[in-house]
Amino acid sequence: MAIRLNQPAKARKSLPLTERDLADLERLRGQTPERDALADLAGVVVVEVEGVTEAALLHMIFTAGLRAIQEKAEELAYASAAADRIASGEADEIRRIARRRRPSWAGKD
């Protein structure tokens, strides 16, 4: 397997793993739908040559986890901004203005 990291590794950290964690890692080493999903979430192209190393899998899981955290944080920020707009009445004003505008498709034949 070849995984190209965008940047060189700066540190190696130890990670305590349970028996279940090890079993999950072993399952992800094979070409499974779960590993394909992980590669997609991590934004990594996996090319099978010899198999997937444990370090590569852990990096993919870490990357996918960070991406999920960032997406959730953005989702919460958008929800908070929407709640603020609703509370201030700004959303109602935007809807009123939008209703008065002529649609972009109006008058086209």
C-alpha positions as CSV (number, residue, x, y, z in Angstrom):
1,M,0.0,0.0,0.0
2,A,1.3,3.5,-0.7
3,I,0.0,6.5,1.2
4,R,1.6,9.8,0.6
5,L,1.4,12.1,3.5
6,N,1.3,15.8,2.7
7,Q,4.0,16.6,5.2
8,P,6.8,14.6,6.7
9,A,6.1,13.0,10.1
10,K,7.4,15.0,13.0
11,A,6.7,12.7,15.9
12,R,5.5,9.2,16.8
13,K,3.2,8.8,19.7
14,S,2.2,5.7,21.6
15,L,-1.5,4.9,21.6
16,P,-3.1,2.5,24.0
17,L,-5.3,0.0,22.1
18,T,-7.8,-2.5,23.5
19,E,-8.3,-6.0,22.1
20,R,-11.3,-4.7,20.2
21,D,-9.3,-1.8,18.8
22,L,-6.7,-4.3,17.5
23,A,-9.4,-6.4,16.0
24,D,-10.9,-3.4,14.2
25,L,-7.5,-2.4,12.9
26,E,-6.9,-5.9,11.6
27,R,-10.3,-5.8,9.8
28,L,-9.4,-2.5,8.3
29,R,-6.2,-3.9,6.8
30,G,-8.1,-5.9,4.3
31,Q,-9.9,-4.5,1.3
32,T,-13.2,-4.0,3.0
33,P,-16.0,-1.5,2.5
34,E,-15.1,0.0,5.9
35,R,-11.5,0.6,4.8
36,D,-12.8,2.2,1.5
37,A,-15.0,4.5,3.6
38,L,-12.1,5.3,5.9
39,A,-9.9,6.2,2.9
40,D,-12.6,8.4,1.5
41,L,-13.2,10.2,4.9
42,A,-9.4,10.7,5.3
43,G,-9.0,11.9,1.7
44,V,-6.4,9.3,1.0
45,V,-5.9,7.2,-2.1
46,V,-5.0,3.7,-1.1
47,V,-2.9,1.6,-3.6
48,E,-2.6,-2.0,-2.6
49,V,1.0,-3.3,-3.0
50,E,1.9,-5.3,0.2
51,G,-0.9,-4.5,2.6
52,V,-1.7,-1.7,4.9
53,T,0.6,-0.8,7.8
54,E,-0.8,-0.2,11.2
55,A,0.8,3.2,11.3
56,A,-0.9,4.2,8.0
57,L,-4.3,3.0,9.3
58,L,-3.9,4.9,12.5
59,H,-3.0,8.0,10.6
60,M,-6.1,7.6,8.3
61,I,-8.3,7.1,11.4
62,F,-6.8,10.2,13.0
63,T,-7.3,12.3,9.8
64,A,-10.9,11.1,9.4
65,G,-11.6,11.8,13.0
66,L,-10.2,15.4,12.7
67,R,-12.3,16.0,9.6
68,A,-15.4,14.7,11.4
69,I,-14.7,17.0,14.3
70,Q,-14.2,20.0,12.0
71,E,-17.4,19.3,10.1
72,K,-19.4,19.0,13.4
73,A,-17.9,22.3,14.7
74,E,-18.9,24.0,11.4
75,E,-22.4,22.5,11.7
76,L,-22.8,23.8,15.3
77,A,-21.5,27.2,14.2
78,Y,-24.0,27.5,11.4
79,A,-26.8,26.4,13.7
80,S,-25.7,29.0,16.2
81,A,-25.6,31.7,13.6
82,A,-29.0,30.7,12.3
83,A,-30.4,30.8,15.8
84,D,-29.0,34.3,16.3
85,R,-30.5,35.5,13.0
86,I,-33.9,34.1,14.0
87,A,-33.7,35.6,17.4
88,S,-32.8,39.0,16.0
89,G,-35.6,38.9,13.4
90,E,-33.0,39.2,10.6
91,A,-34.2,35.9,9.0
92,D,-37.8,37.3,8.7
93,E,-36.5,40.4,7.0
94,I,-34.4,38.4,4.5
95,R,-37.4,36.3,3.6
96,R,-39.6,39.4,3.1
97,I,-37.0,40.9,0.8
98,A,-36.7,37.7,-1.1
99,R,-40.4,37.4,-1.7
100,R,-40.5,40.9,-3.2
101,R,-37.7,40.1,-5.7
102,R,-38.6,38.9,-9.2
103,P,-37.2,35.4,-9.7
104,S,-34.2,35.1,-12.0
105,W,-36.1,32.8,-14.3
106,A,-39.2,35.0,-14.6
107,G,-39.8,36.3,-18.1
108,K,-37.5,33.8,-19.8
109,D,-39.1,31.7,-22.6
